[in-house]
Amino acid sequence: MAGRRILLTGGAGYIGSHTYLALSEAGHAVTILDSFENARRSVVDRLGRITGRPVDVIDADVRDAAALDAAFAQGRFEAVVHFAALKAVSDSVKRPLDYFDVNVGGLTTLLKVMEAHDCRRLVFSSSATVYGVPDETPTPETAEFRAMNPYGQTKIIGEQLLGWLSASDPRWAIGILRYFNPAGAHASTMIGEDPRDIPNNLMPFISKVATGELPKISVFGDDYDTPDGTGVRDYIHVEDLARGHVLSLGKLFESGEGHLVNLGTGRGYSVLEVISAYKRASNRDLAFEIAPRRPGDVPIYVASAEKAAEVLGFRTEKTLDQMCASSWAWISGEHSGGTD
């Protein structure tokens, strides 16, 4: 596919920044639009150092229709990859208004501006959170929606809106990608997951224990019906995930039709397996304690990965050990001052 002009909203964040590199490597001309509320401005410099060329960045909020309109007028974008959203489950319970404002209001504003500029190709960042507590695992795309928190509900509403929009106007081609558990960091060790506070997800939490920032890992429940009693999740390397967006975008231009797929590996790893893998990667002893189960947690949460393979030709390439090794290379470089 020939290079396209792409707007990447939220492109300075964890998944967005890795996708910027994947899109750029595929020959696309990418502009990042980010408010930097949840991203660090140093990421832009690092992306420039990795690619060897300046990064085109617009400092704006996705809810700002005037700023979006000006960006489209100047950039004449052919497609949008939309990451800009708030994404912490526990935070969404505390701040539901903010989550609906950004995740639903921002999407609506973006779609209106896209339509005004005759840009109707969109890759949408969704989440396996839309499944809530699924009835079956591996979980297929046909599983029903179950909102367990405001964040998950905003993704469900976003998907429904996009479905209704596509049905109303066949000129739209929209790829909806439901992520499972992104992990790891870029091979350059210059970008990776960098949460500003205590992380919600396991891998960045483990990394902070490995660096000594946190004293120990809490393992929530060891009495599940799983091989070692701890919860099992589907972890996908962030570079594999980024590649999935490139394939999704290519499919939209190739077929002119939308798609909805899970992005995961199709296999799960337990909490204790992830801790062991990170021990191997970091050569650090990682203290952990068994804590009570958390409400809403399920024993096993794994993607059915067949549809992504069939529709996009997408298969993951990187292992859990590679996820942990890249995460540690990134985070240990950060703490030694090696990447600034």
N, C-alpha and C positions, 0 to 999 in steps of 0.2 A: 504494500500500500504506500502510495506517495505521501510525503510529509504533509500534515495538516496543521492549521493554526488552532491551538487548543487553549482554552481558559481552564486553569486548575484552581478551583476555589478551595481554600484551606490547604494550599499546597506547601506551606512551611511546616505543617504538622508531621507527626511520625510516619503515617502511611503516605500522606501527600508528598512528602519530600522524596521518599523512595520511588514513588510513582513518577515524579518529575524526572528523575534520572532515567527510569525505564522508557518513558515517552521520548525523552531527548535522544537517548541511544537509538531508538527506533526511527529517528529522523524527523520528529514533529517539532514545530516551533511552539514552545510552551510559555505562557504567561501565568505567573502565580498571582492570585488575589487572596489576601489574608489580612485579618484585622490584628493579628499577633496577640490576641487575648490569651490563647493557650499555646502559642508557639514562640520560640526564641528567634530574635532577629539574626543572631549569629549563624543560623541554619542557611540563610541565603548566601552568606559569604562562603560557607563550606560547599554548598552546591556549585558555586562558581569555581572554586578551587578543584573540585572533582571533575567538572566538565571542561575546565580551561577556557570558559567564556562567561561574560556577564549574564546574570539572571534578570529577566524582565519581571519586575514585581510591581503590583499595585497595592498600596496600603489602604484597604477599605473593608467595610463590613458588608456581608452578603445581603443584609437587610436594607442597605442604602441604594435605593432605586436609581438615584441620580448618578452615583458613582459607577454603578453597573452599566448604566446607559452610556456614560462617557467612555468606559472601558471598551464596550462593544463598538462604539462609533469609531474608536481609534484602532482597535485590534482586528475588526472584521473576522471574528472567530467562527470556525466551522463546527466546533463541538465544545462541550463542557464536560469536564470530569469533576463531580461535585462532592467534596469532602467536608466543606465548612459546616460544622455542627458541634454542639456540646455533646459529650459522650460518656460521662461517668454515671453509672446506674445509681449509686448511693447519693450522689450530688443531685440527681434529677428528682429524687424523692423530697429533698429539701427545697429545691428551686423549680417546681414544675412550670411556673410562668415563664421563666427564662428559657427553659428547654423548648417549650412550644413556640415561643417568640422566635428563637434562632432556628430551630430545626424545621418547623412547619412554615413560619412566616418568612424565613430566609429563602426556603425552597420556592415558595409561591412568588416572591418578588423576583427571584432569578428566572423562573419560568416565564413570567410576564415580559421581562426584558429580552430574554432569548427569542420569544415569539415576535416581539416588535422588530427584532433585527434579523428575522428569517433564519434563525439558528435552531435546528430541531434535532440535534443529536446530543444525547446526554448519557453519561455513565454515572449511576447513582450509588453512593456508598451506603449500603444497608448493613444489617447485622443479623446473626443467628438469634439475637435477643427476641426477634419477632415470634419465635417459636415458643417462648415461655418455657414451661415444663412439657416437653414433647412426649407423645404417646409411644413413639418408636425411635430406636437408634440403631444404625445410622439414620439420621433424620433427613427425609427427602423434601424437596421444594414444595410438594403437595401438602405437607403438614399444615394444620390450621394455625391461624394467628392466635396468640395468647399473650396479652399484655400483662406483664408482671410489675411494671414500673413505668413512670412517665417517659423515660428515655425510649424504652421499647415501643410505647404507644406512639411516640413521634415518628419512629421509623415505619410503623404500620401505616399511619396516616399518610406519610410520604409516599410509600409504595402504592397505596390505594389511589391517591391523587394522580400519580404517574400513569396508573392503569386507566383511569377515567380519561385522562388527557389523550393518551394514545388512541383510545376508542373513539374519541370525539374528532380526531384529525389524523388520518393515516400518514401525514407527512412527518409525524414524530417517530423517531426510532430511539428507544430507551433501553439501556442495559442496567438491570438491577442486580447487584452483587451482594450476597449475604455472607459476610465474613464470619469465620469461627474465631480462633484465638491467635492473632498475629503475634509474632515473637522474632527475636533476633535483630540484627543490624546490618548495615551495608558493608560490603567487603573492604571498602576503603578505610573503615573504622572512624570515619569523620562525621557520620550521622547515625542516629539510633533513637531508641525510646528514651525520653528524658522527662518523666513526669515532674511537675513542679511541687507536688506534695506527696504524702504517703500513697503509694500506688494502690489501685483496686485490683490489678491483675497480678497473677502469680510470678511471671518471669521478672518484671522490673522490681517486684518486692524481693525476690531471691537475690537479684543483683545488688540491691542496697544492703542486704545482709553480708554478701560477699565483700563489699567494700568497707564494711564496718559502720555504715550510716544507721543501720537498724540492728538491734541485738539478736533477733531470732525470727524464724519463719513460723507463722501460725498455720497449722494444718487443720482445716475445719472438717473434722469427722474422720474416723478410721474404721468405721463399722458398716460401710456401704457394701453392697453385694458386688464387689469388684475383686480382681485378683489379690490386691494387697489391702483392701478395705478403704482406700482413699479414692476421692473423686477422679474420674477419667475425663480428659478433655482433648479436643482435636486442635493441636498447635500447628500453625502454618508460618513458614518463614516469610518475613515481610518482603523479601525480594521476589519470592514466588507470587505473593499476593499482588505486588506491583505489576508483575508480568501479566497477571490475569486482567488487569485494567487495559493494558495495551491490546491484548487479544479481544477484549470486549469492544473496545473502540473500533478495531479493525473490522469486526463482524458487523457493527452498525453501518459502516460505510459500504461494506461488501454486499450486504443483503438488503439494507434499507428497512429491516425489521428488528423489533426489540427482542430481548430475552431476559430471563430471570434464572440465576444459578447460584448455588452455594459455592463458596471458595474455601476449601479445606482439604486435608490430606485423605480423609476417609478412614483414618485410624486414630486411636486415642492413646494417650499416655497418662498415667496416674500422677498425682502430686509427688509421691515418693520417687517415681521414675524421673521426673523433671529435676527434683533436688539432686538425685544421684548424678544425672547428666551434667548439671551445673557444677557439682563438686569436681567431676573429671575435667571440665573445661577450665575452671579457675584454680584448681589445686588448693582450694580452701576448705576448711571444715565448716560446714553450714549448720548452725544450731537450729533446731526446730522443736516445737511443742505441739502436742495434739490438743485441739480446742473443740468445743461443741460444734455440731453441725450448724450451718447458717440456714435460716428460713429461706425456702425457695430453691436451694441448691439441689441438683439432681445427681444421681450416681454417675451416669455416663452421658456425655454430650458430644456426639461425633457427627460429622457431615456425611451425607450421601454424596459422593463426589462424581457419580457417573454422568450426570447431566452436563456438568462443566466440561468433561472430557468429550462428550458427544457434540455439544453445541459449539464450544470454543476451541476444542483441541487442547484443553488445559489439563495438565497433570503437574503435580508438585515434584520438585527435584531434590529439595534439601531435607536433611534428616534432623531429628531432635538434637543430636550432638553438634551439628553445624549451627543450629539456632543458638544453642548455649555458648558455643565457642565464639560466634560473631558478637553476641551480646556482651560477653566478657571482654573481648578485644576492644569493643567500643567503650564500655564503662570504665575499664581499667586505664585506657588511654586518656579518658576524661579526667580521671582522678590523679594521673601523673602529670597532667598539663600537656600531654602529647598532641592534642588536637586543636589547641587555640593558638 
